[in-house]
């Protein structure tokens, strides 16, 4: 698997975990009083975020993406639904 594809997969999984944290775990904590949901999902999300950063670093080192594309993907990773835009950036890079 090339670095670009690995980053694409990591970005999608990390983005989905962010949505799970924001849309499921946080309401469970604040509306229903289950703080353990944020602890568990937040920990998983943190590990997935680090994996995505690692994939971005590898893609930058191998020069499979421009530094601007890598920085855009990393910046979009902190925005809910940003992984959709990041995926588009990475898919366009796959064709070129």
Secondary structure, 3 states (H helix, E strand, C coil): CCHHHHHHHHHHHHHHHHHHHHHHHHHHHHHHCCHHHHHHHHHHHHHHHHHHHHHHHHHHHHCCCCHHHHHHHHHHCCCCCHHHHHHHHHHHHHHC
